[in-house]
Amino acid sequence: MIGSGIYRRIGWACICALLFAPVAGAEPAPLTRAHAHNDYEHPHPLFDALAQGFCSVEADIYLTNGMLLVAHDLEKAWPSNTLEKLYLDPLLARVKQNKGHVYSKPTEFTLLIDVKSDAEPTYAALRKVLRRYRQMLTTFSNDRTDTKAVTVILSGNRAQETVAREKTRYASIDGRLPDLEGSFSRHLIPWVSDNWTKHFQWRGQGPLPDADKVKLAGIVKTAHAQGRKLRFWAVPDEETAWKELFDAGVDVLNTDRLEEMRKFLSSR
C-alpha cells in the first residue's frame, strides 16, 4: 500500500507540512506582493517560499505520459516531480492545518502554473487534477470570482478559449499587456503579466527614466481600473528595480531571491 502513487504523494505532503510547519508565534507575515519566479528551482519547492511569507509561487509544467511534471526544461521533467506532489498536496495539507488558509492569517495565495507543453491537452489533464482539489481552489465564472485559499492562474501556453467557455473554472488566465485594451472579463483574466524588456528600456542602471515612469504609471492605472493585478518578468532582480515597481503600484514583484525580497517588503 505504501508503494502506491497516491500514498507516496500524501506522505510527502504530510512530512513536508510537519517539517516546515511554523513554530507557534514564528510564522512569517504574509507578503501579498511577493512572487517566487521558477519556485521549483529552489532547494525545497514551495516550502522555501512559504518560509519567507510569499503569497505567490510559479510552477512550470509539462504533460508527459499522462502526468503533469514540474520542470523548466523537458529533459528535467522527472516522473517524481508531479504538480500534485510538489504543490497541490502540500498546499492542501497546509490549508487543512490552518483551517481554510495557506497561512494562519487569512490571505489569498496564488499558484501560477506556466504551461510548457501543448495548451489544450495539458489543460484537459490539469482540469481533471484541479477538480480533485476544488475544496481549496478559487472558482471563476463569467461574472463572478469565489475566492478560496488557493487561486490558480494559467500562464505560458494557455487554452484561453477553452477556459472561457467553461461555466465553472478552477483556473483563470494570466493576460498580457495588449489584453488591457480588450474586453475580457477580469474574472477570466485577473492578472496581466509581461516581459519588462519588451516594453521598457531601463535595465536597472541609474534611476528609472521619466518616460518609463510615465508609461508604467499609465499601465498600472489601467490595470487597476479594470480590477486586475499587474506583474512583470525579466525585470532586474535587485532592490533598485523592486523599489521602482513597488512605488509605481505594481501588484506582484517577481524574484528568485526569496530572503532578500522578504527583507525588502518587510521594511516597507
N, C-alpha and C positions, 0 to 999 in steps of 0.2 A: 504493500500500500504506500509506503514511504517513497517508492520509486516512481509513482505516477506524477505526471507533469503538474497537475493542479495542486497536489500536496507539496511539491517542491516550491511552487510559487507562493503558496500560503505560508509555508515555513520560512521562506526568505523574508516575506513581508513582516512576519511576527518577530523574527530575530532582529531585523533592522529597526523595527519600531521600538524594541526593548533597548538595543544598543545605543540608539540615537535619541531616545526619549529625553526631553529636557528635565533637568533636576528641578524640583519644585522651587519656584521663585526665580529660576535662572533662564527661562525661555526668552529668546531674543525678541525685541519689539518687532512686529511685522513691518517690513519695508514694502509698502504698496507700489513703489515706483522702481523697484529693483527687478531686473530680468536677467536670469542666468543663460546667456547665449551658449549654445552647444553644451548644455549642462552635463550630458552623459560622458564628456571627456574628463570630468573631474574624478579624483580617486574613488569617491562614493557618490555616484549619480543620485540626484535628488536630495540626499541627506546632507551633503556639504552645503547646498543652498539653503535648506531648512535651518541648518545650524547658524546661518548668518541672518535669518529672518526674511529671506527672499519670498516674494509672493507671486513669482512667475518664473517658470523654467521652460526650456526648449529641448525637444527631443526630435531628432531626425529619424524617419522610419523607412524601411523597405519591406515590401511584401515579397517574401521568399518561402516557397514551399508551403504556402498557406499560413505562414506565421508573420507577424508584424515585428520586425527586428530593428533594434535601435543601433544606428551607426552613422557616421559621417560618410563613409565610403562603403560600397557594396562588398568589397573583399574583406571588410572587417565586421560584417553583419553576422556575428556568431549566433548559433541557434539558442544559446543560453540567455542571450540578452533580448528577451521579448519586451514589448511595451508593457505588458501586464506585470512581468516580474520586476522591472526596474522602476515603474512609475505607478500604474493603476493599483496594483495590490498594496504596496506600501502606503499610498495615499489613502486608500480605503481603510486600512488599519489605523492610520493616524486620525482620520475623520471619526471613526468609531471611538477611539480613545478620547478624543476631545469633544464628544457629544455633538457631532454635526459640523465640525470645522477642522481645517488643517492645523490652525493654531488655537490655543485656548482662548485667545481674544478673537471674536468673530471677524474674519477678514476674508474677502474673496481671493481665491487662489487660481491662477491661470496656468494651464498646461498647453503650451503652444506646440503643436505637432507639425513638423515640417516634412511633408510627403516627398520622398525622393524617387519612388517608383511610379509607375503609371497611375494617373489620378483615379480613374473610375474603378478598376479592380481593387486598388488599395483602399479606397473609401468604402467600397462594398464590404470588405473584410473588417475595416475599422468600425463601421457602424454596428456590426454584429457584436464586436468586442465591447464597444461602449455601452451597448444596451444592457450588458451584464452588470454594469457599474452605475446604472441610471439613478440609484438611490442617492448618490453623492454629486451627480452632474447637473449643472445648469441646463435648462431646456429652452429652446427657442422655437417660436412660430413666426408667422408673417408680421404680426403686430404686437408681440409680447416676448419678454425675456423673464423667465422664472429663475432667479439666481439661487444656486445652492453652493456647496462647499468648493467645488472644483468646476471651473469653466474651461472647456476645450475649444481651442481656436485652431483652424487648419491654415497652414502656410505652405509654400512650395507649390507642388503640383496639386491644385485644388479643384475638386469636382464641383465647381460652384453652381452650375445649373442643376445638377442632381440634388445638391443640398437645398437649393432654393425651392425645389418642387415639393419637398417633404413638409407635411403638416406639423410634425413634431421632430425637432432636431436635437441631437445630443452634442452637436458641434456647430460653430459658426465659422465665418471666413475672415482671414486676415487680408484686408484690402491693400491697394497700392494708391499712391497719391492721385492718379487720374480718377480713382473712384470717388474722390471728393467732389468731382464735377458731375457725377452721375446721379441717379435717382434710387440707388439701392437703399433698402431699409437698414437702419442701424441694428436691427435685430438679426439681420443676415451678415452685415459687416460692422461689428462693433469696434474693431481695431483697424487702423491703417498703418502699415509699415512700409519702409522703402530704404533703398540704398543711398546713404548720405552722399557718396561721391558722384552720383548721377545728377544731383540737384544743387550741390554747393561746392564752391571752390576751396573753402577753408579746410586745412589738414592739420590744424592744431598748433600752428606756429603763429605766435602773436595773438592779439585779440581778434574776435570774430568781426570781419568787416561789416560796415554799416549796411551794405546791400544785402548781405546774407542774413543779418539780423532782421531787417525789414521783411525779407522773404519768409524767414522762419516764423516770425510773428504772425504773418498772414495765414500760413498753413495751420498753425496752432489754433488761431481764431476760427478758421473754417471748420476744422475737425471738431472742436468743442461745441460750436454752434449746432452741429449735426448730432451731437451726443456720442461722438466716437473718441477712442483713445488713440494716441499717436506714438509711434516708435520708429527709430532709425537704426539700421545696422551699418557696419563699416565706418562708424564714427571713431576717431582716435580714442583708444581705450585708456584714457587718462583723466585726471581730475579737472584739468583746464576745460576739456570738452564736456565733461559731465556737468560742470558748473554752468556753461553756456546753455546747454539744453534744459537743465533744471530751472534756471532763471527765466527761460523763454516759455516754460509751461509744458514742455514735452512730458507726456504722462509716464512713459516707461523708458528707463535708462538701461541700455544694452551693455553687458560686460562679461568678460571672462575672469575678472579679478574680484572674486566674491568678497573677501575680507576687506579689501580697500574700498569697495563700493559701500559696504555696511558702515565703515567709519565715516565716509563722506556723507551719506544720507543721515546718519545718526547725529551729525554735527549741524544739520540744517533745521 
